[in-house]
Amino acid sequence: MDTLPFPPADDILDIAPRYRELQDEQPVTRVRSAAGDPAWLVTRHEDVAALFGDDRLGRSHPDPANAPRASTSVLLGGPMGDHATEREQHRQMRRLLAPAFSARRMNALRPRVGDLVEKLLADLPAPPADWHQVFSVPLPVLVICELLGVPYEDHPRFRRWAVELTSFDQDKGAAARRDLVAYVRGLLPGKRSSPGEDVICDLIAAQEKTGMSDGAVAGLAAMLLFAGHETTVTRLDLGLLMLLDHPAQLADLRANPDLVPGAVEEILRASSLSTTGGLLRYAHSDITVGGVTIPAGDAIILASGAANRDPRVFGEPGAFDITREANPHLTFGHGMHYCVGASLARVELQEAFSRIPARLPGLRLAAARDELRWCDDRLTGGLEALPVTW
């Protein structure tokens, strides 16, 4: 039985070779997770897409204390939510958040995101610099602070908690989650007395109708604060690295901004890399997929990173191509569990990569390519640093 994580590829931007072998030979296969528990790994695009939209899968488990885990992470390593009410809670959460993160509202936010990108580029320090610290971290943090109504001056604290929350150290992760929720809960009295136009105030306004407690509002807002910037940080880093790896495509993007939407979709497809194998779900009833019957209660790991490079769907899946026409990637999931923040991430990435090539025509790595290091001790992975000059 294979054990996750698989031995990595030679390049940090590639998936482990074992995923490709399993796609051909055993697309639904039994593995041992990074936590040492049995799980089913699903690697083909067709199967992963179907399971993302299957309401017989969920994040909860009827026996959470004994449920198989994907990792030791407190965030997504094991079961979440109440098994009896998960579906209704999920529907309620989406009803609450859909207006706040709608494509229309995100596009209305686009000019402000563009202004923030311009300011960050104007305020860059003298080169060389760590792009991760001077651009990839501050942009999504600034945006999510404005959207949620969180004081940006507090970002060193919640950014630290966000990083610790992705740790595989359970004690550190649990403490970070506790501190982050407590921080957000401390904002509620002020927002209740002086309401504004932000997502936390929207959640407070919905409390009477939904019956949500302050603790539930704080918990949901805290996860939005975390998820609303953490993965975008990683994709800003990896997207820039991919473009620097392909200078001809970077030049095309500089010359033709109409290529930006396609470039962002290709970055999203190619940057869906996982340190644990994929996203954890549990079978809430027996499910047959790819000719294999998975019993109720079993753990299923949806390998979206492998699915995004499935040759049955993507021509030359290992190639980076900003002009790729058919790009049905599963980076944001699929169906009923499609990521509510997808439009926000797209706006941020599009505004960033529509400006960076023209503003910094001499942008290049300031370190040897093989010196870049992957954060394999964190759930979200990502680069430790991205040294550049211009």
C-alpha positions as CSV (number, residue, x, y, z in Angstrom):
1,M,0.0,0.0,0.0
2,D,1.4,3.4,-1.0
3,T,2.0,6.0,1.7
4,L,1.4,9.7,1.4
5,P,3.1,12.1,0.7
6,F,4.7,10.5,-2.3
7,P,8.4,11.1,-3.1
8,P,8.5,14.5,-4.7
9,A,9.3,15.3,-8.3
10,D,12.7,16.8,-9.2
11,D,11.1,20.2,-9.6
12,I,9.0,21.9,-6.9
13,L,6.3,23.0,-9.5
14,D,5.6,19.4,-10.6
15,I,3.5,16.7,-9.0
16,A,5.0,13.5,-7.7
17,P,5.5,10.9,-10.5
18,R,3.5,8.4,-8.6
19,Y,0.3,10.3,-9.2
20,R,0.7,9.8,-13.0
21,E,1.3,6.1,-12.5
22,L,-1.8,5.7,-10.4
23,Q,-4.0,7.7,-12.9
24,D,-3.1,5.1,-15.5
25,E,-3.1,2.0,-13.3
26,Q,-5.3,2.5,-10.2
27,P,-7.2,5.8,-10.3
28,V,-9.1,4.9,-7.2
29,T,-6.7,3.2,-4.8
30,R,-6.2,2.4,-1.2
31,V,-3.3,4.4,0.4
32,R,-2.0,5.2,3.9
33,S,-2.4,8.9,4.7
34,A,0.3,11.2,6.0
35,A,-1.3,10.6,9.4
36,G,-0.9,6.8,9.0
37,D,-4.5,6.0,8.5
38,P,-6.1,4.1,5.5
39,A,-7.8,6.2,2.9
40,W,-8.9,6.1,-0.8
41,L,-6.9,8.3,-3.1
42,V,-8.7,9.5,-6.2
43,T,-6.6,10.9,-9.0
44,R,-8.5,11.2,-12.3
45,H,-10.2,14.4,-13.2
46,E,-13.6,12.8,-14.1
47,D,-13.7,11.0,-10.7
48,V,-12.5,13.9,-8.6
49,A,-15.0,16.3,-10.2
50,A,-17.9,13.8,-9.7
51,L,-17.0,13.4,-6.0
52,F,-16.7,17.1,-5.4
53,G,-20.3,17.4,-6.4
54,D,-21.6,14.3,-4.7
55,D,-23.7,15.0,-1.6
56,R,-22.9,11.5,-0.3
57,L,-19.5,12.9,0.6
58,G,-18.9,15.3,3.5
59,R,-16.3,16.7,5.9
60,S,-18.0,15.3,8.9
61,H,-17.8,11.7,10.3
62,P,-20.3,9.9,12.6
63,D,-17.5,8.8,14.9
64,P,-15.1,11.8,14.8
65,A,-12.8,10.6,17.6
66,N,-12.0,7.4,15.6
67,A,-12.2,8.8,12.1
68,P,-9.2,8.2,9.8
69,R,-7.2,11.4,9.3
70,A,-5.4,12.8,6.3
71,S,-2.7,14.6,8.4
72,T,-2.1,15.9,11.9
73,S,-3.3,19.4,10.8
74,V,-6.1,20.8,13.0
75,L,-7.5,22.6,10.0
76,L,-8.3,20.0,7.4
77,G,-6.6,17.0,8.7
78,G,-9.7,15.3,10.1
79,P,-13.4,15.5,10.4
80,M,-15.2,18.9,10.7
81,G,-18.7,19.8,11.6
82,D,-21.7,17.8,13.0
83,H,-22.5,14.7,11.1
84,A,-26.3,15.1,11.6
85,T,-26.5,18.7,10.5
86,E,-23.6,19.2,8.1
87,R,-25.7,19.6,4.9
88,E,-28.0,22.2,6.4
89,Q,-25.1,24.1,8.0
90,H,-23.3,24.1,4.6
91,R,-26.3,25.4,2.8
92,Q,-26.8,28.1,5.5
93,M,-23.2,29.2,5.2
94,R,-23.4,29.5,1.4
95,R,-26.6,31.5,1.6
96,L,-24.9,33.9,4.0
97,L,-21.7,34.3,2.1
98,A,-22.8,34.1,-1.5
99,P,-23.9,37.7,-1.7
100,A,-20.6,39.0,-0.1
101,F,-18.4,37.0,-2.5
102,S,-20.5,37.2,-5.6
103,A,-18.8,37.8,-8.9
104,R,-20.7,41.1,-9.2
105,R,-19.4,42.3,-5.8
106,M,-15.9,41.1,-6.5
107,N,-15.8,43.0,-9.8
108,A,-17.0,46.1,-8.0
109,L,-14.0,45.6,-5.7
110,R,-11.6,45.3,-8.7
111,P,-10.6,49.0,-9.0
112,R,-9.7,49.0,-5.3
113,V,-7.6,45.9,-5.7
114,G,-5.9,47.5,-8.7
115,D,-5.1,50.5,-6.6
116,L,-3.6,48.3,-3.9
117,V,-1.4,46.5,-6.5
118,E,-0.2,49.9,-7.9
119,K,0.7,51.1,-4.4
120,L,2.6,48.0,-3.5
121,L,4.6,48.2,-6.7
122,A,5.3,51.9,-6.2
123,D,6.5,51.2,-2.7
124,L,8.8,48.3,-3.4
125,P,12.1,48.5,-1.7
126,A,15.4,48.7,-3.6
127,P,16.2,45.3,-5.2
128,P,16.9,42.5,-4.5
129,A,13.9,41.6,-2.4
130,D,11.8,38.7,-1.2
131,W,8.7,38.9,-3.4
132,H,6.9,36.7,-0.9
133,Q,7.3,39.3,1.8
134,V,7.0,42.6,-0.2
135,F,4.1,41.7,-2.5
136,S,2.5,38.2,-2.2
137,V,1.7,38.4,1.5
138,P,0.6,42.1,1.8
139,L,-1.8,42.2,-1.2
140,P,-4.3,39.5,-0.2
141,V,-4.0,40.6,3.5
142,L,-4.9,44.2,2.5
143,V,-7.8,43.0,0.4
144,I,-9.3,40.6,3.0
145,C,-9.0,43.2,5.7
146,E,-11.0,45.7,3.7
147,L,-13.6,43.1,2.7
148,L,-14.1,41.8,6.2
149,G,-13.6,45.1,8.0
150,V,-10.5,44.0,9.9
151,P,-7.9,46.7,10.9
152,Y,-4.8,46.2,8.7
153,E,-2.5,47.3,11.5
154,D,-3.4,44.1,13.3
155,H,-2.1,42.0,10.4
156,P,1.2,40.9,11.9
157,R,-0.8,39.1,14.6
158,F,-3.3,37.3,12.5
159,R,-0.8,36.6,9.8
160,R,1.3,34.8,12.3
161,W,-1.8,32.8,13.5
162,A,-2.6,32.0,9.9
163,V,0.8,30.5,9.3
164,E,0.7,28.6,12.6
165,L,-2.8,27.3,11.7
166,T,-1.3,25.5,8.7
167,S,1.3,23.7,10.8
168,F,1.2,20.0,11.3
169,D,1.9,20.6,15.0
170,Q,-1.5,20.1,16.5
171,D,-0.9,22.1,19.7
172,K,0.5,25.0,17.7
173,G,-2.4,24.8,15.2
174,A,-5.1,24.6,17.9
175,A,-3.6,27.5,19.8
176,A,-3.5,29.6,16.6
177,R,-7.1,28.8,15.8
178,R,-8.2,29.7,19.3
179,D,-6.3,33.0,19.2
180,L,-7.7,33.9,15.8
181,V,-11.3,33.3,16.7
182,A,-10.8,35.2,20.0
183,Y,-9.4,38.1,18.1
184,V,-12.3,38.3,15.7
185,R,-14.8,37.9,18.5
186,G,-13.2,40.9,20.2
187,L,-14.1,43.0,17.1
188,L,-17.8,42.2,17.3
189,P,-18.9,44.7,20.0
190,G,-17.4,47.6,18.1
191,K,-18.9,46.6,14.8
192,R,-22.3,46.1,16.5
193,S,-22.2,49.6,17.9
194,S,-20.9,51.2,14.7
195,P,-21.9,49.1,11.7
196,G,-20.1,49.4,8.4
197,E,-20.2,47.9,4.9
198,D,-18.2,44.8,5.4
199,V,-18.7,41.0,5.6
200,I,-18.4,40.8,9.4
201,C,-21.1,43.4,9.8
202,D,-23.2,41.5,7.3
203,L,-22.9,38.4,9.4
204,I,-23.9,40.3,12.6
205,A,-26.9,41.7,10.8
206,A,-27.9,38.1,9.8
207,Q,-27.7,36.8,13.4
208,E,-31.4,37.5,14.2
209,K,-32.6,35.6,11.2
210,T,-30.2,32.7,11.4
211,G,-29.8,32.3,15.2
212,M,-26.0,32.3,14.9
213,S,-24.2,32.9,18.2
214,D,-21.4,35.4,18.5
215,G,-19.1,32.4,18.8
216,A,-20.3,31.0,15.4
217,V,-20.0,34.4,13.7
218,A,-16.5,34.8,15.1
219,G,-15.5,31.2,14.0
220,L,-16.8,31.7,10.5
221,A,-15.2,35.2,10.1
222,A,-11.9,33.9,11.4
223,M,-11.9,31.1,8.8
224,L,-12.7,33.7,6.1
225,L,-9.8,35.9,7.4
226,F,-7.5,32.9,7.1
227,A,-8.7,31.3,3.9
228,G,-9.3,34.7,2.2
229,H,-5.6,35.3,2.0
230,E,-3.5,32.3,2.7
231,T,-3.9,30.3,-0.5
232,T,-3.7,33.5,-2.7
233,V,-0.3,34.2,-1.2
234,T,0.9,30.9,-2.4
235,R,-0.5,31.4,-5.9
236,L,1.0,34.9,-6.3
237,D,4.4,33.4,-5.5
238,L,4.0,30.3,-7.7
239,G,2.4,32.3,-10.5
240,L,5.3,34.7,-10.7
241,L,7.8,31.8,-10.6
242,M,6.0,30.0,-13.5
243,L,6.1,33.2,-15.6
244,L,9.8,33.7,-14.8
245,D,10.4,30.1,-15.8
246,H,8.8,31.0,-19.2
247,P,10.2,34.4,-20.3
248,A,8.6,34.2,-23.7
249,Q,5.1,33.8,-22.2
250,L,5.9,36.6,-19.7
251,A,6.8,38.8,-22.6
252,D,3.6,37.9,-24.4
253,L,1.7,38.8,-21.2
254,R,3.5,42.2,-21.1
255,A,2.6,42.9,-24.7
256,N,-1.0,41.7,-24.6
257,P,-2.9,42.2,-21.3
258,D,-5.9,40.4,-22.9
259,L,-3.9,37.2,-22.1
260,V,-4.2,37.8,-18.3
261,P,-7.5,35.9,-17.6
262,G,-6.1,32.8,-19.4
263,A,-2.8,33.1,-17.7
264,V,-4.5,33.3,-14.3
265,E,-6.5,30.1,-15.0
266,E,-3.3,28.3,-16.1
267,I,-1.6,29.5,-12.9
268,L,-4.5,28.2,-10.8
269,R,-4.4,24.9,-12.6
270,A,-0.7,24.4,-12.2
271,S,-0.4,25.7,-8.7
272,S,-2.8,23.3,-7.0
273,L,-0.1,21.4,-5.2
274,S,-0.6,19.6,-1.9
275,T,1.7,18.5,0.9
276,T,-0.9,15.9,2.0
277,G,-2.1,14.5,-1.3
278,G,-5.4,16.4,-1.6
279,L,-8.6,17.3,0.1
280,L,-10.1,15.0,2.7
281,R,-13.7,13.9,2.5
282,Y,-15.7,11.1,4.2
283,A,-18.2,8.7,2.5
284,H,-21.6,9.2,4.2
285,S,-22.9,6.1,2.4
286,D,-21.4,3.5,0.2
287,I,-20.1,5.1,-3.0
288,T,-19.0,3.5,-6.3
289,V,-16.5,5.5,-8.3
290,G,-14.2,4.3,-11.0
291,G,-15.5,0.8,-10.6
292,V,-14.5,0.7,-6.9
293,T,-17.0,0.7,-4.0
294,I,-16.0,2.8,-1.1
295,P,-17.7,1.9,2.2
296,A,-19.5,4.5,4.3
297,G,-17.2,6.0,6.9
298,D,-14.1,5.6,4.9
299,A,-11.8,8.6,4.2
300,I,-11.4,9.8,0.6
301,I,-8.6,12.1,-0.6
302,L,-9.4,14.0,-3.7
303,A,-6.1,14.7,-5.5
304,S,-7.1,17.9,-7.3
305,G,-3.5,18.7,-8.1
306,A,-3.2,15.4,-10.0
307,A,-6.6,15.8,-11.6
308,N,-5.5,19.2,-12.9
309,R,-2.8,17.4,-14.8
310,D,-4.8,14.5,-16.1
311,P,-3.8,13.9,-19.8
312,R,-7.4,12.6,-20.5
313,V,-8.5,16.2,-20.0
314,F,-5.5,18.5,-20.5
315,G,-3.3,18.4,-23.6
316,E,0.4,18.3,-22.5
317,P,-0.6,18.6,-18.8
318,G,2.9,19.1,-17.6
319,A,3.4,22.2,-19.8
320,F,2.7,25.7,-18.6
321,D,0.6,27.5,-21.3
322,I,-1.1,30.8,-20.7
323,T,-3.0,30.4,-24.0
324,R,-4.5,27.1,-23.0
325,E,-8.1,27.2,-24.3
326,A,-9.8,24.3,-22.5
327,N,-9.0,24.6,-18.8
328,P,-11.6,23.0,-16.5
329,H,-9.3,22.9,-13.5
330,L,-10.6,21.8,-10.1
331,T,-8.5,24.2,-8.0
332,F,-11.7,25.7,-6.5
333,G,-13.5,22.4,-6.3
334,H,-16.6,21.6,-8.3
335,G,-20.4,21.6,-7.9
336,M,-22.0,22.2,-4.5
337,H,-18.6,22.7,-2.8
338,Y,-17.2,25.1,-5.3
339,C,-15.1,27.6,-3.4
340,V,-17.1,30.7,-2.4
341,G,-14.0,32.8,-2.6
342,A,-13.1,31.9,-6.2
343,S,-14.1,35.2,-7.6
344,L,-12.0,37.1,-5.1
345,A,-8.9,35.1,-5.8
346,R,-9.3,35.6,-9.5
347,V,-9.7,39.4,-9.2
348,E,-6.5,39.6,-7.1
349,L,-4.5,37.4,-9.4
350,Q,-5.7,39.2,-12.5
351,E,-5.1,42.6,-11.1
352,A,-1.6,41.6,-10.0
353,F,-0.5,39.9,-13.2
354,S,-2.0,42.6,-15.4
355,R,0.4,45.1,-13.9
356,I,3.6,43.3,-12.7
357,P,5.0,42.5,-16.2
358,A,4.8,46.0,-17.5
359,R,5.9,47.7,-14.3
360,L,8.9,45.5,-13.8
361,P,10.2,44.6,-17.2
362,G,13.5,43.4,-15.8
363,L,12.0,41.2,-13.1
364,R,14.1,38.0,-12.6
365,L,15.1,35.5,-9.9
366,A,17.8,36.7,-7.6
367,A,18.8,33.2,-6.5
368,A,19.6,29.9,-8.3
369,R,16.4,28.1,-9.3
370,D,17.3,25.0,-7.4
371,E,17.8,27.0,-4.2
372,L,14.1,27.7,-3.8
373,R,12.5,25.7,-1.0
374,W,9.0,24.3,-0.6
375,C,7.3,24.5,2.8
376,D,6.5,20.8,3.2
377,D,5.9,21.3,7.0
378,R,2.7,23.3,6.3
379,L,-0.7,22.2,5.0
380,T,-0.8,24.9,2.3
381,G,2.8,24.3,1.2
382,G,4.2,27.3,-0.8
383,L,7.6,28.8,-1.2
384,E,9.7,29.7,1.9
385,A,10.9,32.8,-0.1
386,L,11.0,34.1,-3.6
387,P,14.2,36.3,-4.0
388,V,13.9,38.5,-7.1
389,T,15.5,41.6,-8.6
390,W,14.6,44.0,-11.4
